[in-house]
């Protein structure tokens, strides 16, 4: 069905007069778009729903300009705190301040191996964060912005994000995603996530992020107004999905990096509601530089991103990537395509430790990334990144 945000209205004709007497047999046999049908052309439909096997409609009167329903009524953003959202499969947890959403991994969210892609996981994290604000009753008509932020013309921008993936969800799997917020310094906010299997309770993904405010017009970072602090601080939790450690500095790459792609241009579909390139697109640009042969046998296990500036639609972006050979596991000497363990040559590269078997190919297990906007005078950094990788279990050989 086409999106309601792009349609003017629907017209409906029921299958027969007998169906009007039996709601369980009522059908939609003729649906026309944009009011072009000569049948009941003045009937405008807002919502279609099924209740007790019947089709019910909420009907609004027609208008001369073809507009059916006001935007506010279509969005229906809550003005008060909601504890359960049946449509989004979400509920408030953590003594009334955290949020949990149940989702199913869709077919378009997985790759060739039928596991969710890292981009899909990041999109789910973003969606649950927005739904958390939606249920809080604080959401204005913006991309996660509160009423106080809208009043002060402020938007959220992410400054740092860290993701650890222990296991990738598979197609059709049911997930529970928990998210909550906390303070980060005087003017920032931390948001954390846990993604677990609904069937087993095993935690698949842990993530944490830091957000700051930007003036929507000047595009400069802003201090947090007191009225905004008063809105969001009651929702803060002293809890961390990833234990804070001393942050390892991500080095800045230059044109001598091993992999360079200098002709990346944002598409219209890459922009979000704040009119800048969505941060998930950045990850795709970074990972496209990694060789296909490596990606076929490895999967991302952790990622740290440091955002420096936003990227607009007219920018020309350069993606740099440098492998780190020191990512090879210690204790395994490599000679050509062979692994030498205690002086013995093993073509399969089997390494046993703690009762587990693991296989390591010759090559890096860590990469450093940089996205920057190229210009005539100088290049401006968008984001620095660091990724760590591990062998895909599905391709791991075992000793016989």
Buried (B, 14 or more C-beta within 10 A) or exposed (E): EEEBEEBBBBBBBBEEEEBEEEEEBBEBEEEBBEBEBEEBEEBBBBEBEEEEEEBEBEBBEBEEEEEBBEEEEEEEEBEEEBEEBEEBBBBBBBEEBBBBBEBEBEEEBBBEBBBBBBBBBBBBBBBBBBBBBBBBBBBBEBBBBBBBBBEBBBBBBBBBBBBBBEBBBEBEBEBBBBBBBBBBEEBBBBBBBBBBBEEEEEBBBBBBBBBBBBEBEEBEBBEBBEEBBEBBEEBBBEBEBBEEEEEEEBEEBEEEBEBBBEEBEBEEEBBBEBEBBBBBBBBBBBBBBBEEEBBEBBBBBBBBBBBBBBBEEEBBBBBBBBBBEEEBEEEBEBEEEBBEBEEEEBEBBBBEEEEEEBBBBBBBBBBBBBBBBBEEEEBEBBBBBBBBBBBBEEEBEEEE
